[in-house]
Amino acid sequence: MYPLAFQRISLQEIGKKNDEKNIAEGVLQGEETDGEFLEIVDSQQISSVIANGFYKGNSLRDLMEKAAPEIMGKAKSEEEVFPISVKMLVSSEKVRSHIHLASGRTMLFIMESNTEGIIFAGLKKGIGREKLMFLAQKGEIEQGLQKLRVEQGDALLIPKGGLYGVGEGIKAFVFQRNYDIVYQPKILEEKALQQVDYDYVEPSLIYSMFSRNPVLSSRFLVNESEFICDEYRVKKNQRFYIRNEVPVIIGMVNGELTVSGGDEELLLKEGDFCLIPSSLERVALQSIVRSTYLMCQPQAEY
């Protein structure tokens, strides 16, 4: 095993092609322009395709079927499916905001934001099902949601059934339990409104502070039963090692970082992700410049 990189998949292109074979194999790639992109996913509908090394061209689904213990270690894997999905939401100033219904516990992390950047997070006080349906039918569902001004590094924890979205000029990472994230019901549908968590009202952003280590500092973001996620900042030209009993996802917020293990080395830049299997007991990370990155992993079971 070695650090795994994956092809980026555009949900917009999947919708246009409507090709079940391509969807199943995950071969459709998308450029990072506007829309919704799958970075890491493992489901019956779609699976990420490995982009490097010996397993290049194989899907994460294939690898999980062949070598789940090597990937998962002490992490729980229901039906041998990789338990965390990662996607990126990109909304330029020319694109109307899109509202999402969280299909499982979800963390939204702001990678980029313009000076007027906002996200939509939960319902406004006083908005119930009938009012939300009325706004949805008018195409104005955003009017029933709380708006939060955000900047790079802000994060939000969203429960299953929570409504969220990004406004103009936002680029965000989304980490969530690996439910069916591709074919979520449309927000306009009555069935979808039945799934909304109407108690998710005017939530606050995650608040935490970085440790004081001047070389490698970290801050807590999420520690839930579904997954753990922390943010790290590292100075230029620092080499360090990580050891884990569970798989680890690294997502680059900014800077450049090499990840080396199992005779394979990856160079990660802004917006890149990799998956480190648990069987790699010692992995080297090297910062090329001052860098910020996220580490997300499932909980270990003992």
ChimeraX attribute file (.defattr): number of C-alpha atoms within 10 A of each C-alpha:
attribute: neighborCount
match mode: 1-to-1
recipient: residues
	/A:1	18
	/A:2	24
	/A:3	24
	/A:4	24
	/A:5	23
	/A:6	24
	/A:7	22
	/A:8	25
	/A:9	28
	/A:10	24
	/A:11	20
	/A:12	16
	/A:13	17
	/A:14	19
	/A:15	11
	/A:16	8
	/A:17	12
	/A:18	11
	/A:19	12
	/A:20	12
	/A:21	11
	/A:22	14
	/A:23	22
	/A:24	17
	/A:25	20
	/A:26	27
	/A:27	20
	/A:28	20
	/A:29	18
	/A:30	19
	/A:31	10
	/A:32	16
	/A:33	13
	/A:34	19
	/A:35	20
	/A:36	22
	/A:37	24
	/A:38	26
	/A:39	26
	/A:40	27
	/A:41	29
	/A:42	26
	/A:43	19
	/A:44	12
	/A:45	17
	/A:46	24
	/A:47	25
	/A:48	30
	/A:49	30
	/A:50	22
	/A:51	16
	/A:52	18
	/A:53	16
	/A:54	12
	/A:55	16
	/A:56	14
	/A:57	17
	/A:58	18
	/A:59	24
	/A:60	26
	/A:61	23
	/A:62	16
	/A:63	16
	/A:64	19
	/A:65	13
	/A:66	12
	/A:67	13
	/A:68	19
	/A:69	18
	/A:70	17
	/A:71	25
	/A:72	26
	/A:73	19
	/A:74	18
	/A:75	21
	/A:76	19
	/A:77	17
	/A:78	9
	/A:79	9
	/A:80	16
	/A:81	20
	/A:82	26
	/A:83	22
	/A:84	21
	/A:85	22
	/A:86	23
	/A:87	22
	/A:88	26
	/A:89	23
	/A:90	24
	/A:91	23
	/A:92	17
	/A:93	13
	/A:94	9
	/A:95	13
	/A:96	11
	/A:97	21
	/A:98	20
	/A:99	19
	/A:100	18
	/A:101	24
	/A:102	23
	/A:103	22
	/A:104	19
	/A:105	20
	/A:106	26
	/A:107	23
	/A:108	25
	/A:109	25
	/A:110	23
	/A:111	23
	/A:112	20
	/A:113	24
	/A:114	15
	/A:115	11
	/A:116	12
	/A:117	21
	/A:118	21
	/A:119	26
	/A:120	24
	/A:121	28
	/A:122	27
	/A:123	27
	/A:124	19
	/A:125	14
	/A:126	10
	/A:127	16
	/A:128	14
	/A:129	15
	/A:130	10
	/A:131	13
	/A:132	22
	/A:133	20
	/A:134	14
	/A:135	17
	/A:136	19
	/A:137	13
	/A:138	10
	/A:139	11
	/A:140	13
	/A:141	19
	/A:142	22
	/A:143	15
	/A:144	21
	/A:145	23
	/A:146	19
	/A:147	21
	/A:148	17
	/A:149	13
	/A:150	20
	/A:151	19
	/A:152	16
	/A:153	15
	/A:154	19
	/A:155	23
	/A:156	20
	/A:157	20
	/A:158	23
	/A:159	19
	/A:160	17
	/A:161	23
	/A:162	24
	/A:163	26
	/A:164	23
	/A:165	22
	/A:166	27
	/A:167	25
	/A:168	20
	/A:169	19
	/A:170	27
	/A:171	26
	/A:172	27
	/A:173	24
	/A:174	19
	/A:175	23
	/A:176	24
	/A:177	22
	/A:178	22
	/A:179	19
	/A:180	16
	/A:181	22
	/A:182	16
	/A:183	9
	/A:184	13
	/A:185	16
	/A:186	13
	/A:187	20
	/A:188	17
	/A:189	12
	/A:190	13
	/A:191	11
	/A:192	14
	/A:193	21
	/A:194	11
	/A:195	16
	/A:196	23
	/A:197	18
	/A:198	20
	/A:199	14
	/A:200	18
	/A:201	18
	/A:202	16
	/A:203	16
	/A:204	12
	/A:205	16
	/A:206	16
	/A:207	11
	/A:208	12
	/A:209	10
	/A:210	13
	/A:211	13
	/A:212	10
	/A:213	10
	/A:214	9
	/A:215	11
	/A:216	16
	/A:217	16
	/A:218	19
	/A:219	17
	/A:220	16
	/A:221	23
	/A:222	19
	/A:223	14
	/A:224	12
	/A:225	11
	/A:226	18
	/A:227	21
	/A:228	17
	/A:229	20
	/A:230	15
	/A:231	21
	/A:232	18
	/A:233	23
	/A:234	23
	/A:235	18
	/A:236	16
	/A:237	12
	/A:238	15
	/A:239	15
	/A:240	10
	/A:241	12
	/A:242	11
	/A:243	14
	/A:244	18
	/A:245	18
	/A:246	24
	/A:247	24
	/A:248	24
	/A:249	21
	/A:250	21
	/A:251	23
	/A:252	23
	/A:253	27
	/A:254	19
	/A:255	20
	/A:256	20
	/A:257	28
	/A:258	15
	/A:259	22
	/A:260	20
	/A:261	18
	/A:262	13
	/A:263	9
	/A:264	14
	/A:265	18
	/A:266	19
	/A:267	17
	/A:268	23
	/A:269	18
	/A:270	16
	/A:271	18
	/A:272	19
	/A:273	25
	/A:274	22
	/A:275	20
	/A:276	25
	/A:277	24
	/A:278	24
	/A:279	19
	/A:280	22
	/A:281	15
	/A:282	14
	/A:283	18
	/A:284	14
	/A:285	19
	/A:286	20
	/A:287	22
	/A:288	19
	/A:289	15
	/A:290	16
	/A:291	22
	/A:292	23
	/A:293	25
	/A:294	21
	/A:295	18
	/A:296	22
	/A:297	23
	/A:298	25
	/A:299	18
	/A:300	17
	/A:301	10
	/A:302	6
